[in-house]
Amino acid sequence: MATQMIQQGHHQLGDQLETLRSTVRSLLLEVDEKSRPVQIDVENGIDFYEAVARFEAQLIESALQATGGRQNRAAGLLRLRRSTLNSKMKQLNLR
């Protein structure tokens, strides 16, 4: 019985790691798609800070979605401290 419990634990851990790998791959693909050059209106220009804020919001929302809303994991995916992620979320009015 103990052997069966250990095997089940290993199987669950393997599943969790594969889910995390899949999430990271998905996020990287999404970042790659969103990092293509932005179309800039030559006559009116673009608000740089607004564009950066939109990009940050998209990254954070994607990370939160990929982690089921878990801020600790989302911060890890984005290589941020949790406090930095929370600060950005407040600044960008994200929940």
QUIBEL-V114368 format. One line per field, one symbol per residue. ss: DSSP state (2 for helix, 1 for strand, 0 for the rest). psi: psi as a letter, one per 30 degrees, with the letter a starting at -180 (. if undefined). burial: 1 if it has 24 or more other ideal C-beta (glycine too) atoms within 12 Angstrom, else 0. A space follows every 10 residues. Layout:
ss: ???
psi: ???
burial: ???
//
This chain:
ss: 0222222222 2222222222 2222222222 2222000000 1000100222 2222222222 2222220000 2222222000 0222222222 20000
psi: eeeeeeeeee eeeeeeeeee eeeeeeeeee eeefglkkkk jeefakjeee eeeeeeeeee eeeeefgggj eeeeeeeghl leeeeeeeee eghl.
burial: 0000000000 0000000000 0011001000 0000000000 0000000000 0000011111 1111011000 1011101100 0000100110 00010
//
